[in-house]
Amino acid sequence: MKKITLSLLFSFLLFSCEDMETVVNLDIPPHTPVLVLNSIIDTDSEVRVLVSHSVGAFEQIIPSCITDAEVLLFENNQFVDTLMIDLINTDSVYYFNSSFGDSQILMNYYTSDIIPNSGSTYSVEVNHPNYESITASTYVPEDVIIYNIQIDTVTDDEKIGFSFSFNDDGIQQNSYRLKLFSSCIKTWIDDGDTIEYPLPSGWMMMMSNDPSFPGGIPFEGYTFEGSQVVFTDDLFNGQEKNISIDVESEGFRYSDCDTITIQFSTFSDDTYSYYNSLGDHSEKGELGLFGGEVIPVYSNVENGLGVLISLNAQNIQLKP
């Protein structure tokens, strides 16, 4: 009797769910494509700009590079150059395609020979007969002087400590990025022959307990670990700031390294807003069991999409 009752109840639920189904027809307005501009203005490299177009969220069209646009560059509101399309060197932009998985779009940069100056505002204007013209501007931060650089190879045999200081500008809110690059080769003598063994080189993993760094649960005594860190001056606005980081030596000595470079970058407000929103979008916007939160990615392009951001990257050579 119990089995019959459960079976009848299950059938009733199925019938009820099917009977309650509702089909909603959405009247989605057609998408009007706009120009998309993406570029990072960096004091260490020439100006490069990617130009493409937008597609509707429900369209099966793949965005593509636009190679016949007029791209104009301005410094402090003064025209300085017309960027030319580079059709020889092609870059790839990867995206997720629900039908084919990871796919790529081949893109070509519009380039200029101009190296941006710190303390200047740069604007890019893009014109094309098939689209509304777009513009974007960004301010390249001033240089930040790094001093009191210290290297500790004595305190811990398994780690190398690095520290330095700088003065934060209290007039405005600032954000920074720190990376550490190394190129090391270990040598030893075997039967009178000198043998060289290349050690892992590139961007090094850093560890720190700096309160300005994004922290987490302490792991092996450190609240932060990563190959780069982005942080703001919220805790030291207008003050002298000392940064201390540790790097695991992994069997090599500081003397084994030919090159060690601190890359210290100052971000513009546009740059920090973009990366901050991009991180929130990736972390909170992913669809899950209960759906995702809509987190728009920052854009400063008028009449279009994309972003024009800037940074002042300084490479401080510790060795040689």
One Martini backbone bead per residue (centre of mass of N, CA, C, O) as a GRO file, in nm:
protein
  320
    1MET     BB    1   0.057   0.063  -0.020
    2LYS     BB    2   0.298   0.254   0.000
    3LYS     BB    3   0.399   0.228  -0.294
    4ILE     BB    4   0.141   0.338  -0.428
    5THR     BB    5   0.143   0.619  -0.300
    6LEU     BB    6   0.421   0.713  -0.407
    7SER     BB    7   0.357   0.674  -0.706
    8LEU     BB    8   0.118   0.871  -0.719
    9LEU     BB    9   0.273   1.118  -0.616
   10PHE     BB   10   0.488   1.125  -0.842
   11SER     BB   11   0.286   1.154  -1.075
   12PHE     BB   12   0.163   1.421  -0.975
   13LEU     BB   13   0.422   1.590  -0.987
   14LEU     BB   14   0.478   1.556  -1.284
   15PHE     BB   15   0.209   1.671  -1.383
   16SER     BB   16   0.235   1.945  -1.245
   17CYS     BB   17   0.503   2.042  -1.379
   18GLU     BB   18   0.403   2.019  -1.670
   19ASP     BB   19   0.152   2.208  -1.628
   20MET     BB   20   0.351   2.465  -1.526
   21GLU     BB   21   0.465   2.529  -1.782
   22THR     BB   22   0.651   2.818  -1.921
   23VAL     BB   23   0.658   3.021  -2.208
   24VAL     BB   24   0.905   3.270  -2.286
   25ASN     BB   25   0.903   3.549  -2.494
   26LEU     BB   26   1.170   3.728  -2.622
   27ASP     BB   27   1.224   4.074  -2.706
   28ILE     BB   28   1.507   4.126  -2.882
   29PRO     BB   29   1.694   4.364  -2.965
   30PRO     BB   30   1.892   4.479  -3.186
   31HIS     BB   31   2.231   4.496  -3.251
   32THR     BB   32   2.462   4.766  -3.232
   33PRO     BB   33   2.754   4.809  -3.348
   34VAL     BB   34   3.074   4.872  -3.199
   35LEU     BB   35   3.357   4.994  -3.111
   36VAL     BB   36   3.678   4.842  -3.007
   37LEU     BB   37   3.913   4.933  -2.749
   38ASN     BB   38   4.267   4.828  -2.690
   39SER     BB   39   4.505   4.957  -2.437
   40ILE     BB   40   4.853   5.001  -2.323
   41ILE     BB   41   5.018   5.256  -2.164
   42ASP     BB   42   5.378   5.252  -2.181
   43THR     BB   43   5.702   5.368  -2.089
   44ASP     BB   44   5.849   5.092  -2.234
   45SER     BB   45   5.661   5.138  -2.498
   46GLU     BB   46   5.495   5.137  -2.767
   47VAL     BB   47   5.217   5.219  -2.930
   48ARG     BB   48   4.918   5.005  -2.897
   49VAL     BB   49   4.620   4.908  -3.097
   50LEU     BB   50   4.302   4.763  -3.066
   51VAL     BB   51   4.050   4.682  -3.323
   52SER     BB   52   3.698   4.628  -3.303
   53HIS     BB   53   3.381   4.458  -3.251
   54SER     BB   54   3.064   4.412  -3.164
   55VAL     BB   55   2.833   4.174  -3.017
   56GLY     BB   56   2.573   4.000  -2.948
   57ALA     BB   57   2.477   3.784  -2.697
   58PHE     BB   58   2.276   3.611  -2.924
   59GLU     BB   59   2.495   3.586  -3.130
   60GLN     BB   60   2.689   3.399  -3.393
   61ILE     BB   61   2.906   3.611  -3.395
   62ILE     BB   62   3.242   3.688  -3.457
   63PRO     BB   63   3.473   3.873  -3.368
   64SER     BB   64   3.677   4.130  -3.534
   65CYS     BB   65   3.917   4.276  -3.697
   66ILE     BB   66   4.005   4.617  -3.767
   67THR     BB   67   4.206   4.745  -4.059
   68ASP     BB   68   4.042   5.041  -4.166
   69ALA     BB   69   4.114   5.249  -3.958
   70GLU     BB   70   4.129   5.556  -3.778
   71VAL     BB   71   4.421   5.630  -3.571
   72LEU     BB   72   4.452   5.865  -3.308
   73LEU     BB   73   4.710   6.060  -3.138
   74PHE     BB   74   4.722   6.217  -2.808
   75GLU     BB   75   4.903   6.485  -2.630
   76ASN     BB   76   4.766   6.698  -2.440
   77ASN     BB   77   4.557   6.761  -2.692
   78GLN     BB   78   4.783   6.681  -2.904
   79PHE     BB   79   4.870   6.598  -3.204
   80VAL     BB   80   5.113   6.315  -3.298
   81ASP     BB   81   4.955   6.057  -3.446
   82THR     BB   82   4.922   5.796  -3.695
   83LEU     BB   83   4.824   5.488  -3.691
   84MET     BB   84   4.950   5.174  -3.805
   85ILE     BB   85   4.896   4.883  -3.957
   86ASP     BB   86   4.996   4.546  -3.863
   87LEU     BB   87   5.002   4.270  -4.099
   88ILE     BB   88   5.241   4.078  -4.001
   89ASN     BB   89   5.177   4.097  -3.698
   90THR     BB   90   5.009   3.850  -3.503
   91ASP     BB   91   4.750   3.816  -3.272
   92SER     BB   92   4.592   3.645  -2.989
   93VAL     BB   93   4.247   3.601  -2.890
   94TYR     BB   94   4.089   3.449  -2.627
   95TYR     BB   95   3.790   3.236  -2.615
   96PHE     BB   96   3.470   3.116  -2.532
   97ASN     BB   97   3.313   2.838  -2.698
   98SER     BB   98   3.031   2.647  -2.666
   99SER     BB   99   3.096   2.461  -2.926
  100PHE     BB  100   3.449   2.463  -2.923
  101GLY     BB  101   3.555   2.622  -2.697
  102ASP     BB  102   3.853   2.724  -2.734
  103SER     BB  103   3.926   3.030  -2.897
  104GLN     BB  104   4.040   3.247  -3.173
  105ILE     BB  105   4.154   3.583  -3.247
  106LEU     BB  106   4.284   3.762  -3.500
  107MET     BB  107   4.521   4.030  -3.445
  108ASN     BB  108   4.595   4.381  -3.520
  109TYR     BB  109   4.806   4.640  -3.481
  110TYR     BB  110   4.827   4.968  -3.397
  111THR     BB  111   5.112   5.179  -3.461
  112SER     BB  112   5.386   5.350  -3.283
  113ASP     BB  113   5.698   5.526  -3.212
  114ILE     BB  114   5.590   5.624  -2.951
  115ILE     BB  115   5.702   5.715  -2.627
  116PRO     BB  116   5.576   5.753  -2.342
  117ASN     BB  117   5.509   5.995  -2.094
  118SER     BB  118   5.533   6.096  -1.795
  119GLY     BB  119   5.265   6.309  -1.702
  120SER     BB  120   5.067   6.226  -1.934
  121THR     BB  121   4.800   6.263  -2.169
  122TYR     BB  122   4.619   6.010  -2.347
  123SER     BB  123   4.463   5.989  -2.674
  124VAL     BB  124   4.207   5.801  -2.857
  125GLU     BB  125   4.099   5.795  -3.202
  126VAL     BB  126   3.822   5.634  -3.377
  127ASN     BB  127   3.761   5.583  -3.732
  128HIS     BB  128   3.456   5.479  -3.916
  129PRO     BB  129   3.208   5.451  -4.159
  130ASN     BB  130   3.039   5.205  -3.990
  131TYR     BB  131   3.092   5.387  -3.729
  132GLU     BB  132   3.112   5.527  -3.440
  133SER     BB  133   3.304   5.730  -3.287
  134ILE     BB  134   3.592   5.699  -3.069
  135THR     BB  135   3.707   5.759  -2.722
  136ALA     BB  136   4.017   5.784  -2.514
  137SER     BB  137   4.163   5.829  -2.178
  138THR     BB  138   4.498   5.867  -2.013
  139TYR     BB  139   4.710   5.872  -1.727
  140VAL     BB  140   5.053   5.901  -1.673
  141PRO     BB  141   5.241   5.843  -1.430
  142GLU     BB  142   5.472   5.927  -1.226
  143ASP     BB  143   5.759   5.892  -1.095
  144VAL     BB  144   5.908   5.662  -0.858
  145ILE     BB  145   6.125   5.669  -0.597
  146ILE     BB  146   6.376   5.436  -0.526
  147TYR     BB  147   6.495   5.329  -0.198
  148ASN     BB  148   6.663   5.149   0.025
  149ILE     BB  149   6.808   4.894  -0.085
  150GLN     BB  150   6.773   4.551   0.027
  151ILE     BB  151   6.986   4.250   0.082
  152ASP     BB  152   6.915   3.919   0.222
  153THR     BB  153   7.159   3.633   0.275
  154VAL     BB  154   7.167   3.548   0.606
  155THR     BB  155   6.915   3.487   0.786
  156ASP     BB  156   6.833   3.276   0.541
  157ASP     BB  157   6.930   2.997   0.359
  158GLU     BB  158   6.630   2.963   0.192
  159LYS     BB  159   6.639   3.287   0.167
  160ILE     BB  160   6.557   3.600   0.005
  161GLY     BB  161   6.579   3.940   0.089
  162PHE     BB  162   6.363   4.222   0.009
  163SER     BB  163   6.402   4.588   0.013
  164PHE     BB  164   6.207   4.903   0.003
  165SER     BB  165   6.151   5.255  -0.076
  166PHE     BB  166   5.879   5.506  -0.075
  167ASN     BB  167   5.689   5.792  -0.182
  168ASP     BB  168   5.374   5.895  -0.136
  169ASP     BB  169   5.115   6.057  -0.293
  170GLY     BB  170   4.871   6.255  -0.118
  171ILE     BB  171   4.683   6.389  -0.344
  172GLN     BB  172   4.642   6.087  -0.442
  173GLN     BB  173   4.531   5.794  -0.543
  174ASN     BB  174   4.719   5.487  -0.535
  175SER     BB  175   4.866   5.231  -0.750
  176TYR     BB  176   5.038   4.905  -0.749
  177ARG     BB  177   5.314   4.703  -0.894
  178LEU     BB  178   5.484   4.385  -0.820
  179LYS     BB  179   5.797   4.252  -0.951
  180LEU     BB  180   6.028   3.961  -1.001
  181PHE     BB  181   6.336   3.916  -1.174
  182SER     BB  182   6.529   3.626  -1.306
  183SER     BB  183   6.883   3.518  -1.384
  184CYS     BB  184   7.020   3.189  -1.336
  185ILE     BB  185   7.354   3.027  -1.275
  186LYS     BB  186   7.500   2.725  -1.199
  187THR     BB  187   7.830   2.648  -1.075
  188TRP     BB  188   8.084   2.390  -1.135
  189ILE     BB  189   8.345   2.155  -1.061
  190ASP     BB  190   8.453   1.891  -1.305
  191ASP     BB  191   8.748   1.779  -1.365
  192GLY     BB  192   8.822   2.097  -1.431
  193ASP     BB  193   8.534   2.163  -1.522
  194THR     BB  194   8.300   2.401  -1.618
  195ILE     BB  195   7.965   2.399  -1.499
  196GLU     BB  196   7.647   2.486  -1.635
  197TYR     BB  197   7.324   2.561  -1.468
  198PRO     BB  198   7.011   2.636  -1.532
  199LEU     BB  199   6.787   2.814  -1.365
  200PRO     BB  200   6.501   2.916  -1.273
  201SER     BB  201   6.339   3.162  -1.470
  202GLY     BB  202   6.186   3.477  -1.404
  203TRP     BB  203   5.910   3.511  -1.239
  204MET     BB  204   5.892   3.541  -0.902
  205MET     BB  205   5.814   3.413  -0.599
  206MET     BB  206   5.636   3.583  -0.347
  207MET     BB  207   5.673   3.681   0.006
  208SER     BB  208   5.431   3.823   0.253
  209ASN     BB  209   5.311   4.063   0.535
  210ASP     BB  210   5.186   4.292   0.400
  211PRO     BB  211   4.904   4.489   0.467
  212SER     BB  212   4.863   4.595   0.156
  213PHE     BB  213   4.829   4.321   0.077
  214PRO     BB  214   4.659   4.069  -0.035
  215GLY     BB  215   4.507   3.854   0.187
  216GLY     BB  216   4.522   3.556   0.391
  217ILE     BB  217   4.581   3.264   0.495
  218PRO     BB  218   4.835   3.158   0.653
  219PHE     BB  219   5.138   3.037   0.477
  220GLU     BB  220   5.422   2.969   0.609
  221GLY     BB  221   5.398   3.278   0.743
  222TYR     BB  222   5.212   3.391   0.498
  223THR     BB  223   4.966   3.608   0.338
  224PHE     BB  224   5.153   3.619   0.074
  225GLU     BB  225   5.148   3.470  -0.269
  226GLY     BB  226   5.337   3.557  -0.570
  227SER     BB  227   5.437   3.701  -0.890
  228GLN     BB  228   5.224   3.930  -0.810
  229VAL     BB  229   5.127   4.271  -0.695
  230VAL     BB  230   4.831   4.455  -0.606
  231PHE     BB  231   4.816   4.793  -0.465
  232THR     BB  232   4.738   5.036  -0.228
  233ASP     BB  233   4.737   5.359  -0.029
  234ASP     BB  234   4.534   5.332   0.215
  235LEU     BB  235   4.770   5.285   0.458
  236PHE     BB  236   4.992   5.530   0.315
  237ASN     BB  237   4.897   5.806   0.251
  238GLY     BB  238   5.169   6.027   0.214
  239GLN     BB  239   5.393   5.812   0.278
  240GLU     BB  240   5.628   5.612   0.380
  241LYS     BB  241   5.728   5.305   0.211
  242ASN     BB  242   5.784   4.964   0.311
  243ILE     BB  243   5.917   4.683   0.135
  244SER     BB  244   5.880   4.321   0.201
  245ILE     BB  245   6.048   4.030   0.065
  246ASP     BB  246   6.044   3.679  -0.018
  247VAL     BB  247   6.274   3.422  -0.151
  248GLU     BB  248   6.322   3.120  -0.263
  249SER     BB  249   6.627   2.966  -0.342
  250GLU     BB  250   6.641   2.661  -0.431
  251GLY     BB  251   6.977   2.610  -0.401
  252PHE     BB  252   7.056   2.904  -0.451
  253ARG     BB  253   7.239   3.194  -0.499
  254TYR     BB  254   7.279   3.522  -0.543
  255SER     BB  255   7.557   3.476  -0.703
  256ASP     BB  256   7.413   3.303  -0.942
  257CYS     BB  257   7.304   3.570  -1.046
  258ASP     BB  258   7.289   3.790  -1.321
  259THR     BB  259   6.972   3.870  -1.285
  260ILE     BB  260   6.794   4.131  -1.096
  261THR     BB  261   6.450   4.256  -1.103
  262ILE     BB  262   6.259   4.535  -1.027
  263GLN     BB  263   5.909   4.579  -1.087
  264PHE     BB  264   5.772   4.910  -1.067
  265SER     BB  265   5.429   5.006  -1.072
  266THR     BB  266   5.216   5.268  -1.181
  267PHE     BB  267   4.882   5.327  -1.164
  268SER     BB  268   4.613   5.420  -1.295
  269ASP     BB  269   4.286   5.459  -1.239
  270ASP     BB  270   4.199   5.292  -1.483
  271THR     BB  271   4.367   5.039  -1.424
  272TYR     BB  272   4.252   4.966  -1.148
  273SER     BB  273   3.953   4.952  -1.228
  274TYR     BB  274   3.986   4.726  -1.432
  275TYR     BB  275   4.126   4.499  -1.259
  276ASN     BB  276   3.916   4.499  -1.033
  277SER     BB  277   3.666   4.427  -1.212
  278LEU     BB  278   3.787   4.171  -1.338
  279GLY     BB  279   3.813   4.013  -1.074
  280ASP     BB  280   3.512   4.024  -0.993
  281HIS     BB  281   3.404   3.894  -1.251
  282SER     BB  282   3.556   3.618  -1.218
  283GLU     BB  283   3.458   3.553  -0.919
  284LYS     BB  284   3.125   3.644  -0.936
  285GLY     BB  285   3.024   3.584  -1.251
  286GLU     BB  286   3.016   3.292  -1.229
  287LEU     BB  287   2.841   3.024  -1.299
  288GLY     BB  288   2.626   2.839  -1.089
  289LEU     BB  289   2.390   2.698  -0.903
  290PHE     BB  290   2.285   3.024  -0.837
  291GLY     BB  291   2.448   3.183  -1.004
  292GLY     BB  292   2.551   3.506  -1.099
  293GLU     BB  293   2.709   3.810  -1.076
  294VAL     BB  294   2.680   4.125  -1.205
  295ILE     BB  295   3.002   4.234  -1.342
  296PRO     BB  296   3.126   4.500  -1.470
  297VAL     BB  297   3.361   4.610  -1.691
  298TYR     BB  298   3.570   4.848  -1.723
  299SER     BB  299   3.510   5.162  -1.910
  300ASN     BB  300   3.656   5.458  -2.117
  301VAL     BB  301   3.474   5.443  -2.377
  302GLU     BB  302   3.338   5.647  -2.605
  303ASN     BB  303   3.081   5.496  -2.791
  304GLY     BB  304   3.202   5.223  -2.666
  305LEU     BB  305   3.449   4.974  -2.615
  306GLY     BB  306   3.670   4.903  -2.365
  307VAL     BB  307   4.027   5.005  -2.305
  308LEU     BB  308   4.235   5.275  -2.162
  309ILE     BB  309   4.552   5.221  -2.025
  310SER     BB  310   4.807   5.283  -1.761
  311LEU     BB  311   5.174   5.277  -1.702
  312ASN     BB  312   5.465   5.297  -1.475
  313ALA     BB  313   5.754   5.121  -1.553
  314GLN     BB  314   6.013   5.014  -1.330
  315ASN     BB  315   6.353   4.902  -1.367
  316ILE     BB  316   6.542   4.758  -1.106
  317GLN     BB  317   6.875   4.692  -1.084
  318LEU     BB  318   7.052   4.458  -0.886
  319LYS     BB  319   7.149   4.278  -1.132
  320PRO     BB  320   7.419   4.445  -1.215
   0.00000   0.00000   0.00000
